[in-house]
Amino acid sequence: MAHLRKRAFRGGKSSAQKKVERKRRLANRKRRIQHRLRDIEWEHQPRPMFSASNIKYDLADKARGLA
């Protein structure tokens, strides 16, 4: 007869754990977006901050942009 082996690792996460993980990730993304969109009082700049003329944008995931 075949000898049953004990598994060396745990199975996947339960649906409750996945839900918590998803919620945490979404909250973290929202927090980071809010941080980027906050109002900042910049001091006077003698020349433009961004002078590149050939900037290309890519989209990742559903709503995350990469430059």
C-alpha positions as a Python dict, from the first residue, in 0.01 Angstrom:
ca = {
    (1, 'M'): (0, 0, 0),
    (2, 'A'): (108, 354, -66),
    (3, 'H'): (234, 546, 232),
    (4, 'L'): (52, 879, 283),
    (5, 'R'): (290, 1172, 305),
    (6, 'K'): (228, 1471, 524),
    (7, 'R'): (238, 1797, 334),
    (8, 'A'): (529, 2023, 411),
    (9, 'F'): (334, 2345, 357),
    (10, 'R'): (-6, 2489, 433),
    (11, 'G'): (-271, 2519, 170),
    (12, 'G'): (-392, 2846, 23),
    (13, 'K'): (-548, 3130, 218),
    (14, 'S'): (-910, 3107, 324),
    (15, 'S'): (-1164, 3337, 163),
    (16, 'A'): (-1180, 3545, 484),
    (17, 'Q'): (-802, 3595, 476),
    (18, 'K'): (-817, 3689, 107),
    (19, 'K'): (-1092, 3942, 182),
    (20, 'V'): (-882, 4104, 457),
    (21, 'E'): (-577, 4111, 230),
    (22, 'R'): (-779, 4268, -56),
    (23, 'K'): (-924, 4532, 180),
    (24, 'R'): (-580, 4618, 317),
    (25, 'R'): (-429, 4646, -31),
    (26, 'L'): (-714, 4870, -153),
    (27, 'A'): (-688, 5096, 154),
    (28, 'N'): (-313, 5124, 101),
    (29, 'R'): (-361, 5220, -266),
    (30, 'K'): (-622, 5482, -175),
    (31, 'R'): (-394, 5626, 93),
    (32, 'R'): (-102, 5652, -152),
    (33, 'I'): (-320, 5821, -416),
    (34, 'Q'): (-450, 6073, -159),
    (35, 'H'): (-91, 6144, -56),
    (36, 'R'): (9, 6213, -418),
    (37, 'L'): (-293, 6440, -476),
    (38, 'R'): (-248, 6652, -162),
    (39, 'D'): (-214, 7028, -207),
    (40, 'I'): (148, 7135, -190),
    (41, 'E'): (263, 7497, -176),
    (42, 'W'): (566, 7498, -405),
    (43, 'E'): (807, 7788, -387),
    (44, 'H'): (872, 7989, -704),
    (45, 'Q'): (1064, 7791, -968),
    (46, 'P'): (1293, 7982, -1207),
    (47, 'R'): (1242, 7712, -1473),
    (48, 'P'): (1001, 7422, -1527),
    (49, 'M'): (1032, 7124, -1290),
    (50, 'F'): (987, 6880, -1578),
    (51, 'S'): (1163, 6974, -1897),
    (52, 'A'): (1148, 6643, -2085),
    (53, 'S'): (947, 6662, -2405),
    (54, 'N'): (920, 6292, -2491),
    (55, 'I'): (745, 6154, -2180),
    (56, 'K'): (552, 5834, -2249),
    (57, 'Y'): (289, 5693, -2016),
    (58, 'D'): (189, 5332, -1958),
    (59, 'L'): (-104, 5193, -1759),
    (60, 'A'): (-69, 4906, -1514),
    (61, 'D'): (-345, 4714, -1335),
    (62, 'K'): (-677, 4892, -1367),
    (63, 'A'): (-600, 5240, -1239),
    (64, 'R'): (-229, 5267, -1169),
    (65, 'G'): (-17, 5475, -1403),
    (66, 'L'): (353, 5439, -1472),
    (67, 'A'): (572, 5706, -1630),
}
